[in-house]
Amino acid sequence: MTMEIYTDVVGYENKYKISNYGNIISFAENKKEGKPMKNSMDDKGYYYINLYKDDKQNAHAVSRLVGFAFVENPENKPEIDHINRIRHDNYELNLRWATRAEQMENRDVRDTNKAGVSGVIWCPRANKWRVNFVKNKVQWSLGHYDNVEEAIKVRRKAEQGEIKLTKRVKASNHPGIGFDKERNKWTCYKKIDGKRKYIGRFNTEKEAIDAYNKN
């Protein structure tokens, strides 16, 4: 286990210190030894802490405090991502600065995903395991496989950059627009009066988007 290291909380120098594991010590009452503080957990499973400055209480996500103190951010990315997707694990090596798109790429595996691995999905029509991979907001197809172990292995190689991405999945960034591979058509759905309404199928993405905007 890596040694626990403490440094000043950014913006609260000489008042609070934080470790590379997310533990925080207050020096407000005892300037020499400090007093360990207890993190609280929100309803989403993230730890936060209340810190005081200029007689005002401020709530902070512990992961961001660790990020500011220990994780480099040369590209000035706005969000902190938990690499292993465990929201309360605020160890510095489990955190990275990320964009919202990168956060989405590392989202939790859905409950309906029987493989237990993001991007590995059972395809009933092909009777095989389908592997997809998202990079820089683009979805790529990595093929279909007879057994789940082989599919997961391919997915892991893609995550490590060991596979050349060549086959792009047809997908739209516009809400409500999808692609029906079986019919080779773009589909359009829109939420109207709280209900998801089917608008139609179209030959091009632009036609589908135009139909979405008209309804």
Summary of the structure (lengths in Angstrom):
residues: 215
radius of gyration: 22.9
end to end distance: 57.5
largest distance: 71.1
contacts: 550
relative contact order: 0.08
helix: 19%
strand: 35%
